Amino acid sequence: MTIELKNLFDIKEGLNEKMVNIILQSIKNSHDSGMDFIKFKQSIQNLMAMNMDEVTAVKSAYATASTMGMNKENLIKSINSYQAIVDDERDKFINTLKKQIEAQVEAPQSEIQVLDGKIAANQSKIENLMAEIEAYKAQIEATKSEVASSEDKIDKTRKEFLSVYECFSESLQEDKKHFEGLL
């Protein structure tokens, strides 16, 4: 007789079918061939399907199970072993979930922080470069002003020198003519 495990548990509508099946498969893989909680519960459901009330069905199933060596302590032990299976699946799920959180949430968040840091560093570099560019532009303007002032001074000095030169040159030329004429 095949036991439909899903019918033995109060599986509510809307639960994730894949997750339900994972736990049911673990229970099935660990199911004992002897009289245990699963077979006991199956017996109760079969009796209730014949319109027997629950109390009578439980007592009748227990009476039959006790002829196969089951007692209350064994039944509770069996229930606890299935609870351990369900707990083990919970632990596996939590570990898988932690790995997914680490890989899909925490690692990308760390990368975001690293990238934010790089952006801030680059913005700081840009601000420093912009300040440096502004300083260079100011230096260029100051140098252009100095060059213009120097050009003006040099031109003035050149003109002054040429005036002095022409004065001396004219004086010497006049003296030359004068003395050539006199001598």
C-alpha positions, 0 to 999 in steps of 0.5 A: 500500500502506497502512502501519500505523504502530502495527505498526512500533513496539514499542508495549507493552500498557497504554500510553495509547492517546490519547497513542500516537495523538498521536505516531503522527499526528505521525509520519504527518504527517511521513512522507516519500513516498520510501524512508525508515526507515518504508518500510524497516521495513515491508519488513522486517516484510513479509519476516519475515511470509513466515517469513524470519529477521530478519537475512536480511529486513534484508539483503534490505530494505536491498538493495532500498532501496539500489536506491532511493537509500538508504544506511546514512547516509540510514537513520540520518538518517531514524531521527533525523528520526523521533526528532526528531518524537517528541522534539518531541511530548515537548517539547509534552507537557512544556510542556502539563504545565507549564501544567497544573501551573501552573494546577491545582497552583501557582496553587491552592497560592498561593491557599491560602497567600493564604487562610491569610494572611488567616485568620491576619490575621483570627484576629489581629484577632479576638484583638485585638478579644477583648482589647479587649472584655475591656478594655472589660468591665473598664473597665465594671466599674471604672466601675460600682464607681466609680459605686456608690462615688460614689452612696454618697458622694453619698448619705452627703453628702446625708444628712449635709447634711440632718442639718446642715440640719435641725439649723440649721432646727430651731434657727432654728425654735425661736429664732423661736418663742422670740422670737415668744413673748418679744416 
